[in-house]
């Protein structure tokens, strides 16, 4: 009798996990409308393309403030592929963050120092759901608009050709689940 109860509990947990994974996958291809007004853009370092996507918003609004969060130690502004026509005074390199929760904390400090009320968050499509969870858990009273770099395509052919992409999705989903505990821990401490 006890063995059957454990099997039922395991199956319920597995079903909930699979449902959560399907919802997570559904969010990958979801696109958000670009906001009309922005104070800033926050670019999380990582895959190629994030920097160009985020900096592209500065072309139409040269006064836009930009934070590049998670820059590696020793990296100088001149090391980055940034067009020289951009106003370097409006671009901040953030060296404190080593992971996504630290990106959110670094951004929280930066937006307080710069009196920012809304910003565009730039990261990969597979990383956005967790990033939004952590950023919205850490940062209050500021509008966060997601902008995804479509680095993983959710179709069967792509996932067969790129099995590492499917592995990335599984790992990211597990990190997303764990991030809920990070937010609860942060909430308790603050």
C-alpha positions, -999 to +999 in steps of 0.1 A: +000+000+000+028+024+009+046+016-024+016+025-044+012+058-026+048+067-034+043+058-070+012+080-072+030+109-055+059+104-079+036+104-109+018+136-097+052+154-092+063+142-127+031+154-143+034+188-126+071+190-137+061+182-173+033+208-172+057+234-159+083+225-186+056+229-213+046+263-200+083+272-199+087+261-235+056+280-246+072+312-233+104+308-254+087+319-286+064+345-271+073+380-283+066+412-264+058+446-279+085+473-277+076+499-251+070+535-262+090+552-235+121+539-218+146+554-193+172+527-198+183+493-212+199+466-192+219+440-212+229+408-195+262+395-208+262+361-223+256+349-258+265+369-289+239+393-301+226+406-268+249+436-269+240+446-304+203+441-297+204+463-266+226+490-280+204+493-311+179+512-289+205+539-283+205+547-321+170+561-318+175+576-284+211+587-278+202+599-242+191+564-232+211+550-202+225+515-207+238+490-181+258+461-194+256+437-164+280+409-157+310+422-175+341+401-168+369+414-147+396+432-166+373+440-196+377+476-207+352+497-226+375+496-256+374+458-256+336+458-264+323+460-299+305+493-293+301+519-321+322+549-313+292+572-321+274+561-290+275+584-260+299+564-237+289+585-207+254+569-209+268+533-209+278+517-176+298+485-174+287+464-144+314+442-130+297+429-098+274+402-112+284+366-117+250+351-121+214+362-128+203+370-092+235+392-089+225+408-123+192+418-107+209+431-075+235+450-096+207+465-117+187+474-086+215+495-073+222+511-107+185+521-112+184+536-078+215+557-085+202+568-119+165+574-109+152+550-135+115+542-137+114+518-166+139+497-185+142+472-212+158+439-201+178+422-229+187+385-228+182+353-247+147+338-252+156+307-232+169+329-203+141+355-201+115+337-180+140+332-151+155+366-156+121+383-153+113+363-122+145+373-105+144+409-116+108+414-106+115+397-073+144+421-065+133+453-082+101+470-071+082+500-085+100+500-118+086+488-151+106+460-167+101+454-204+115+421-218+134+420-251+144+385-262+172+375-285+158+346-304+188+323-299+169+290-296+142+281-321+116+258-308+110+234-337+117+197-340+143+201-368+163+227-350+163+207-317+174+175-336+202+194-353+212+212-321+208+187-292+227+210-269+198+235-273+174+210-258+199+203-230+201+241-224+163+243-221+162+215-196+189+230-174+174+265-177+140+252-167+155+236-136+173+268-128+139+286-132+123+263-106+153+269-082+150+307-088+116+306-070+135+296-038+161+324-044+133+349-045+117+336-013+151+337+004+157+372-008+122+382+004+129+368+038+162+386+042+148+419+030 
